[in-house]
Amino acid sequence: MKNIGLVFLLGGWIALTVYGAYRGVLETEFIVFKISIFVLWIGFLILLISALRQRFKEYKKDPYRDVEV
């Protein structure tokens, strides 16, 4: 159930990001603003993906993942 929630959360975030970037890039006339929005979102996506990858790597090595609370 937790994984389904994460999938929906990330899917919704990606859909809103793509829509916002699409609208923001098409409606602006300044090339500097378009490039800065693009670079900002690419940087944010790189950080998000690297954090998720690190989290999955740590989960595989976690000796306490089977411990019940």
Contacts in CASP RR format, 6 or more apart in sequence:
PFRMAT RR
TARGET T0000
AUTHOR 0000-0000-0000
METHOD contacts of the structure
MODEL  1
MKNIGLVFLLGGWIALTVYGAYRGVLETEFIVFKISIFVLWIGFLILLIS
ALRQRFKEYKKDPYRDVEV
17 41 0 8 1.000
21 37 0 8 1.000
21 38 0 8 1.000
21 41 0 8 1.000
24 34 0 8 1.000
24 37 0 8 1.000
25 34 0 8 1.000
25 37 0 8 1.000
25 38 0 8 1.000
28 34 0 8 1.000
28 37 0 8 1.000
59 65 0 8 1.000
END
